[in-house]
Amino acid sequence: MGNYYELSCESVVKYVNEKLDFFSEDAVYECNEIGDGNLNLVFRVKDTKNNKSIIVKQALSYVRAAGEDWPLDIGRGVIETKILQIEYKLSEGLVPKVYCFDDDMFCIIMEDLLDYIIMRYGLLGFETYPNFAEQISDFLVKTLLLTSDVVMDHKDKKKRVKEFINPELCEITEDLVYTEPFNIGARNDMEEFLVDFHKKELVDDKELKLEVAKLKFDFMNNAQALLHGDLHTGSIFTNKENTKVIDPEFAFYGPMAYDIGALIANIIMNYISTKAILEEGSKKEKHLNYLLKITRDVVNLFREKSLKIWDEVVTDKMAKTPGFKEWYIDDVLINTAGVVGCEMIRRTVGFAHVKDLDSIPNDILREKAKKNNILLAKEFIKGRKNIISGEDYIQLIKKFI
């Protein structure tokens, strides 16, 4: 790290011009640090005169949300860059284009999605995105199924598994998603009204903890496909026409269910938030119906599209056995429901929350929403063998929320 230093709005313009011939000589610069995540510095460098802009993402050697007492491998940007390049090709442009990676400064310089909004904030503003389910299901099928053993040469796939070992960030998921929320202490973070509820409903529920343990060890040992690893509405940029997935630094070879489940959980939490925040009326009804629709469609389209292309892309002989493809995809979706539950719980009582639930202004309604979120999540985990279709999700959500 001899040449490494943390960038700032003052230094990043010079840095970009040293690395890329992107801006014109007459450029008038505007720079903002726009990162709102837990791990990195993110800058937008814009030429206001010629209306051109670029994103610079720099890895820090610690977890930004926690400070230097929580160190982190700074080389994770290498994995993120490779993943973006792979996903860009597989998904036909559903991620930003990478222009450059600097392994001295651990920086990625990439396409700016200036005409997009982070999906979480769009949903919190009750916006709808008509093409989202179709596009994100394309992304899931192409980045997951096409990087799995049923499609790839087995030796090539095993080389990929080795290349994308990501132990430090996997450990964060293992701890924050699958361990700490189901125990007392550690880095858990919850409001006082949840303390006793957390113990009763999560810590003391032995059946639940057994099912979570099964899901944890599936996450740790099932090197099924090349995951994004942190796919939620804060990792997606969208507008009325297009969808772009960002921030795959948690990427590794793991169970497909993890990506699909994390995404669906965050849509459901926006549903719970909307239910609590909006007054009864057409606006509320429209947004709730939209969230149910995309939840249903993401699940059903993933299954439908995977089965549709299976015979065309699958190379393993045994994977072509009649009935296997249906079993394989349904098994992914069964565990998807379990991941949905774990993600919903960790975002309520764990270290990293979501704005959807935390921003409910009324204390009574926020308490009710968070408790219902936990109770619904438990049903997803315990009852996952019976939750395969999008309609199963809608039925369960309407029962609890």
C-alpha positions in Angstrom: 0.0 0.0 0.0 3.0 2.3 -0.5 1.3 4.4 -3.1 -2.2 4.3 -1.5 -3.9 7.3 0.0 -7.5 8.1 0.7 -9.1 10.2 -2.0 -11.1 13.4 -1.3 -13.2 15.8 -3.4 -10.1 17.9 -3.6 -7.7 15.2 -5.0 -10.0 12.9 -7.0 -10.2 15.2 -10.1 -6.4 15.2 -10.5 -6.4 11.5 -9.9 -9.0 10.7 -12.6 -7.2 12.8 -15.2 -3.9 11.0 -14.5 -5.6 7.6 -15.0 -8.0 8.3 -17.9 -8.4 10.5 -21.0 -12.1 11.0 -20.3 -12.7 14.7 -19.7 -12.1 17.6 -22.2 -9.3 20.1 -21.6 -12.0 22.9 -21.0 -13.8 20.8 -18.4 -15.5 22.6 -15.5 -15.4 20.2 -12.6 -17.9 19.5 -9.9 -17.1 16.7 -7.4 -19.2 15.1 -4.6 -18.7 12.2 -2.3 -21.9 10.2 -2.7 -21.2 7.0 -0.9 -23.9 6.1 1.7 -22.8 2.5 2.2 -20.8 0.8 4.9 -17.5 0.1 3.2 -16.2 2.5 0.6 -15.6 6.0 -0.6 -17.6 6.9 -3.7 -17.1 10.1 -5.8 -19.0 11.5 -8.7 -16.7 13.7 -10.8 -18.7 15.8 -13.3 -17.8 18.2 -16.1 -20.7 20.6 -15.9 -19.7 22.4 -19.1 -19.8 19.3 -21.3 -22.2 17.3 -19.2 -19.9 14.3 -18.7 -19.4 12.4 -15.5 -17.7 9.4 -14.0 -17.8 7.4 -10.8 -14.7 6.6 -8.7 -15.1 4.0 -6.0 -12.2 3.5 -3.6 -11.9 0.6 -1.1 -11.0 1.5 2.5 -9.0 -0.8 4.8 -11.7 -0.8 7.4 -15.5 -0.9 7.6 -16.5 2.7 7.1 -19.7 2.4 9.2 -17.7 1.0 12.2 -14.4 2.8 11.9 -10.8 1.6 11.9 -11.4 -0.9 14.8 -13.0 -3.2 12.2 -10.2 -3.8 9.6 -11.1 -5.2 6.1 -9.1 -6.6 3.2 -8.5 -3.7 0.9 -8.0 -6.0 -2.1 -11.8 -6.7 -2.5 -12.0 -4.2 -5.3 -10.1 -6.7 -7.5 -13.0 -9.2 -7.1 -15.6 -6.5 -7.6 -14.0 -5.3 -10.9 -13.8 -8.8 -12.3 -17.4 -9.5 -11.3 -18.7 -6.4 -12.9 -16.9 -7.3 -16.1 -18.3 -10.9 -16.0 -21.8 -9.7 -15.2 -21.7 -6.9 -17.8 -21.1 -9.6 -20.5 -23.5 -12.2 -19.1 -26.3 -9.8 -18.5 -25.8 -7.7 -21.6 -25.2 -4.4 -19.8 -27.3 -4.7 -16.6 -24.4 -3.5 -14.6 -22.2 -0.3 -15.0 -19.3 -0.4 -17.5 -15.9 -0.5 -15.9 -13.3 1.9 -17.4 -10.3 1.2 -15.2 -9.1 -0.5 -12.0 -6.1 0.8 -10.1 -4.5 -1.8 -7.9 -2.3 0.8 -6.2 -5.1 2.9 -5.1 -7.7 0.1 -5.0 -10.0 2.3 -7.1 -12.6 1.3 -9.7 -13.4 4.0 -12.3 -16.7 3.3 -14.0 -19.8 4.5 -15.8 -21.9 7.1 -14.0 -25.6 6.2 -13.8 -26.6 9.8 -13.6 -30.1 9.3 -14.9 -30.9 6.6 -12.4 -31.9 6.6 -8.7 -31.0 4.0 -6.1 -34.1 1.8 -6.0 -34.5 1.9 -2.3 -35.0 5.7 -2.4 -37.3 5.5 -5.3 -39.5 2.9 -3.5 -39.5 5.1 -0.4 -40.8 7.8 -2.6 -43.5 5.4 -3.8 -42.2 5.3 -7.3 -42.9 2.3 -9.6 -40.6 0.7 -12.2 -42.5 -1.1 -14.9 -39.6 -3.0 -16.4 -37.9 -4.0 -13.1 -39.1 -7.6 -12.6 -38.4 -8.5 -16.2 -34.9 -7.0 -16.2 -33.8 -8.2 -12.7 -35.0 -11.7 -13.4 -32.9 -11.7 -16.6 -29.9 -10.6 -14.5 -30.5 -13.4 -11.9 -30.9 -16.1 -14.5 -28.0 -15.1 -16.6 -25.5 -14.4 -13.8 -26.5 -17.4 -11.6 -27.5 -20.2 -13.9 -24.9 -19.5 -16.5 -22.0 -19.6 -13.9 -23.1 -22.9 -12.3 -21.9 -26.5 -12.8 -24.9 -27.4 -14.9 -23.7 -25.0 -17.6 -20.0 -24.4 -17.1 -17.2 -26.9 -17.7 -16.6 -28.4 -14.2 -12.9 -27.7 -14.2 -13.4 -24.1 -15.3 -16.0 -23.6 -12.7 -13.7 -25.0 -9.9 -11.0 -22.5 -11.1 -13.6 -19.7 -10.8 -14.5 -20.9 -7.2 -10.9 -20.6 -6.3 -10.5 -17.2 -8.0 -13.4 -15.7 -6.2 -12.8 -16.9 -2.7 -13.8 -13.9 -0.6 -13.3 -15.0 3.0 -13.5 -11.7 4.9 -16.7 -10.5 3.3 -18.2 -13.9 3.5 -17.5 -13.9 7.2 -19.4 -10.6 7.5 -22.4 -12.3 6.0 -22.0 -15.5 8.1 -21.9 -13.4 11.2 -24.4 -10.5 10.5 -27.0 -12.5 8.6 -26.9 -16.1 10.0 -25.5 -15.9 13.5 -25.6 -12.6 15.5 -29.3 -11.8 15.0 -30.3 -15.1 16.6 -28.2 -14.6 19.7 -27.8 -12.0 22.4 -25.2 -9.3 22.2 -22.4 -9.0 19.6 -23.1 -6.2 17.1 -26.9 -6.4 17.3 -28.7 -3.1 17.2 -32.3 -2.7 18.1 -34.8 -0.4 19.8 -35.8 -1.1 23.4 -39.2 -2.4 22.4 -37.5 -5.2 20.5 -35.2 -6.5 23.2 -37.6 -8.9 25.0 -39.3 -9.7 21.7 -36.0 -10.6 20.1 -35.1 -13.0 22.9 -38.5 -14.7 22.9 -39.1 -14.9 19.2 -35.5 -15.4 17.9 -33.0 -16.4 20.6 -35.3 -18.9 22.4 -36.9 -20.4 19.3 -34.9 -23.7 19.0 -36.8 -24.8 15.9 -36.0 -21.5 14.2 -32.3 -21.6 15.1 -32.0 -25.1 13.7 -33.4 -24.0 10.4 -31.1 -21.0 10.3 -28.1 -23.2 11.1 -29.0 -25.3 8.0 -29.2 -22.2 5.9 -25.9 -20.9 7.2 -24.0 -24.0 6.3 -25.6 -24.1 2.9 -24.3 -20.6 2.4 -20.8 -21.6 3.6 -20.6 -24.9 1.6 -22.8 -24.7 -1.5 -20.5 -23.3 -4.2 -23.4 -23.3 -6.7 -23.0 -20.1 -8.7 -21.2 -16.8 -8.9 -23.2 -14.6 -6.6 -23.4 -10.8 -6.4 -23.5 -11.4 -2.6 -25.3 -8.3 -1.5 -28.2 -7.9 -3.9 -30.8 -5.6 -2.4 -32.7 -2.4 -3.4 -29.7 -0.3 -2.2 -27.5 -2.1 -4.7 -29.7 -1.4 -7.7 -30.0 1.7 -9.8 -33.2 2.1 -11.7 -35.4 4.4 -13.7 -38.6 4.0 -15.6 -36.9 2.2 -18.5 -33.8 0.4 -17.2 -32.2 -1.4 -14.3 -28.5 -1.5 -13.3 -27.0 -3.7 -10.5 -24.0 -2.2 -8.6 -21.6 -3.1 -5.7 -20.8 -6.8 -6.1 -17.8 -6.7 -3.7 -19.3 -9.5 -1.6 -19.3 -11.8 -4.6 -18.2 -15.4 -4.3 -19.4 -18.8 -5.3 -22.4 -19.7 -3.2 -26.1 -20.7 -3.3 -28.2 -19.0 -5.8 -30.9 -18.6 -3.2 -28.9 -16.0 -1.4 -29.0 -13.4 -4.2 -32.7 -14.0 -5.0 -33.8 -14.0 -1.3 -31.9 -10.9 -0.3 -33.6 -9.0 -3.1 -37.1 -10.2 -2.3 -36.7 -9.5 1.4 -35.9 -5.9 0.7 -39.0 -5.5 -1.5 -41.1 -7.0 1.2 -39.7 -4.7 3.9 -40.7 -1.7 1.6 -44.2 -3.2 1.5 -44.2 -3.3 5.4 -42.9 0.3 5.5 -45.5 1.5 3.0 -48.3 -0.2 4.9 -47.2 1.7 8.0 -46.5 5.1 6.6 -49.2 5.9 4.0 -52.7 6.8 4.8 -55.4 4.6 3.3 -56.2 5.6 -0.3 -55.4 5.0 -3.9 -51.7 5.9 -3.6 -51.2 3.4 -0.9 -53.2 0.7 -2.7 -51.3 1.3 -5.9 -47.9 1.0 -4.3 -48.7 -2.1 -2.3 -50.1 -3.8 -5.3 -47.0 -2.9 -7.3 -44.7 -4.4 -4.6 -46.7 -7.6 -4.4 -46.6 -7.8 -8.2 -42.8 -7.5 -8.5 -42.3 -9.9 -5.6 -44.5 -12.5 -7.4 -43.0 -11.8 -10.8 -39.3 -12.0 -9.7 -39.9 -15.4 -8.2 -42.1 -16.8 -11.1 -39.9 -15.3 -13.9 -36.8 -16.7 -12.4 -38.3 -20.1 -12.5 -39.9 -19.7 -15.9 -36.8 -18.3 -17.6 -34.4 -20.8 -16.0 -36.5 -23.7 -17.2 -37.0 -22.2 -20.6 -33.3 -21.8 -21.4 -32.2 -25.0 -19.5 -32.1 -27.4 -22.5 -30.3 -24.8 -24.6 -27.5 -23.9 -22.1 -27.0 -26.9 -19.9 -23.9 -29.1 -20.7 -23.9 -31.7 -18.0 -25.4 -34.9 -19.2 -27.0 -35.9 -15.9 -28.5 -32.4 -15.6 -30.5 -33.2 -18.7 -32.3 -36.1 -16.9 -36.1 -35.7 -17.2 -37.4 -34.0 -14.1 -34.0 -32.8 -12.9 -34.3 -29.2 -14.0 -37.7 -28.7 -12.2 -36.2 -30.3 -9.0 -33.1 -28.1 -9.2 -34.9 -24.8 -9.7 -37.5 -25.6 -7.1 -34.7 -26.4 -4.6 -33.2 -23.0 -5.2 -36.5 -21.4 -4.6 -37.2 -23.3 -1.4 -34.0 -22.0 0.1 -34.7 -18.6 -1.3 -37.6 -18.3 1.1 -35.3 -19.1 4.0 -32.9 -16.4 2.9 -35.7 -13.9 2.7 -36.5 -14.5 6.4 -32.9 -14.3 7.5 -32.4 -11.0 5.6 -35.6 -9.5 7.1 -34.5 -10.4 10.6 -31.0 -9.1 10.4 -32.2 -5.8 9.0 -34.4 -5.4 12.0 -32.2 -6.4 15.0 -28.7 -6.7 13.5 -25.9 -4.4 12.8 -27.1 -3.0 9.4 -30.7 -1.8 9.2 -32.7 -0.5 6.3 -34.2 2.9 5.9 -37.5 1.4 4.9 -38.3 0.2 8.5 -36.2 2.7 10.5 -37.8 5.7 8.8 -41.4 4.9 9.9 -42.0 8.1 12.0 -44.8 6.9 14.3 -43.3 5.0 17.2 -46.3 2.7 17.6 -46.5 1.9 14.0 -42.8 1.4 13.7 -42.9 -1.1 16.6 -45.8 -3.0 15.0 -44.1 -3.0 11.6 -40.8 -4.4 13.0 -42.4 -7.1 15.1 -44.6 -8.2 12.2 -41.5 -8.2 10.0 -39.9 -10.6 12.4 -42.9 -12.8 12.7 -43.3 -13.0 8.9 -39.6 -13.7 8.5 -39.9 -16.7 10.8 -42.6 -18.1 8.6 -40.4 -17.8 5.6 -37.6 -19.7 7.3 -39.6 -22.4 9.0 -42.1 -23.0 6.2 -39.8 -22.6 3.2 -40.5 -26.1 1.8 -44.0 -24.9 1.0 -42.9 -21.4 -0.4 -41.9 -21.9 -4.1 -44.2 -19.7 -6.2 -44.7 -16.0 -6.3 -48.3 -16.6 -5.3 -47.1 -18.4 -2.1 -45.3 -15.1 -1.1 -48.4 -13.0 -1.7 -50.5 -15.3 0.4 -48.1 -15.2 3.3 -47.5 -11.5 3.2 -51.2 -10.8 3.2 -51.7 -13.1 6.2 -49.1 -11.4 8.4 -49.1 -7.7 7.2 
